[in-house]
């Protein structure tokens, strides 16, 4: 970071609930209330204006596993109509902030 003079550009803030199934090392996380802010100077005191990245009630579910996803977990995930895809909190944070700053 020092060599290339990299500096923070955006604050990404969210609430996370995480679960771990230790036998097979399945990790499931729910990221909620994902927001972004350009007010870096207020990062440590938490007093910054932020904008939500996703519509209210929409959250990010992530399921990670090493080699095999146990069938009981796969069945639960498949029984709901989730939209599957990749999601970058940083990318969408920058995108939403840019739309507000125009």
C-alpha positions in Angstrom: 0.0 0.0 0.0 2.8 2.4 0.8 4.9 1.6 -2.3 2.0 2.3 -4.7 0.4 5.0 -2.5 -2.9 3.2 -2.3 -5.5 4.9 -0.1 -9.0 3.9 1.0 -11.8 5.1 -1.4 -15.0 4.1 0.2 -16.4 2.7 3.5 -18.5 -0.5 3.1 -20.5 -1.2 6.1 -22.8 -4.2 6.8 -24.2 -6.5 9.4 -23.1 -10.2 9.2 -24.5 -13.3 10.7 -22.2 -16.3 10.3 -22.7 -20.0 10.8 -20.1 -22.8 10.6 -20.8 -26.5 10.3 -17.5 -27.7 11.7 -17.5 -31.4 10.7 -17.5 -30.6 6.9 -16.4 -26.9 7.3 -19.4 -25.4 5.6 -19.6 -21.6 6.2 -22.8 -19.7 5.7 -23.0 -16.0 6.0 -25.9 -13.5 5.7 -24.8 -9.9 4.9 -27.5 -7.4 5.7 -28.0 -3.6 5.6 -25.1 -3.2 3.2 -24.2 0.5 2.8 -21.4 2.6 1.4 -20.0 6.1 2.2 -17.3 8.4 0.9 -16.8 10.1 4.2 -13.6 8.4 5.1 -12.5 11.1 7.6 -15.4 9.9 9.9 -14.7 6.2 9.6 -13.4 5.7 13.1 -16.1 7.6 14.9 -18.9 6.0 12.9 -20.5 9.4 12.1 -20.9 9.3 8.4 -23.7 9.4 5.9 -24.1 6.2 4.0 -26.3 4.9 1.2 -27.8 1.4 1.1 -26.6 -0.7 -1.8 -29.6 -3.1 -1.9 -33.3 -2.5 -1.6 -34.8 -3.0 1.9 -35.2 -6.6 2.8 -32.7 -7.9 0.2 -29.6 -9.5 1.7 -26.6 -11.5 0.5 -26.4 -15.2 1.4 -23.0 -16.9 0.9 -22.4 -20.6 1.2 -18.8 -21.8 1.2 -17.6 -25.3 1.4 -14.3 -27.2 0.9 -15.2 -30.2 -1.3 -18.7 -31.5 -0.8 -21.8 -29.5 0.2 -23.8 -31.8 2.5 -27.2 -32.8 1.0 -29.2 -31.5 4.0 -27.7 -28.0 3.4 -28.0 -28.2 -0.4 -31.7 -29.2 0.0 -32.4 -26.2 2.1 -30.6 -23.8 -0.2 -32.3 -25.3 -3.3 -35.8 -25.2 -1.7 -35.8 -21.4 -1.9 -35.8 -19.3 -5.1 -32.6 -17.5 -4.5 -30.9 -15.5 -7.3 -27.5 -17.1 -7.7 -24.5 -15.0 -8.8 -21.5 -13.1 -7.8 -21.7 -9.9 -5.8 -19.0 -7.4 -4.9 -20.0 -5.1 -2.0 -17.1 -2.8 -3.0 -18.2 -2.6 -6.7 -21.8 -1.9 -5.9 -20.9 0.5 -3.1 -18.8 2.6 -5.6 -21.6 2.3 -8.2 -24.3 3.5 -5.9 -22.2 6.3 -4.5 -21.3 7.5 -8.0 -25.0 7.7 -8.9 -25.7 9.8 -5.8 -22.8 12.1 -6.3 -23.7 13.1 -9.9 
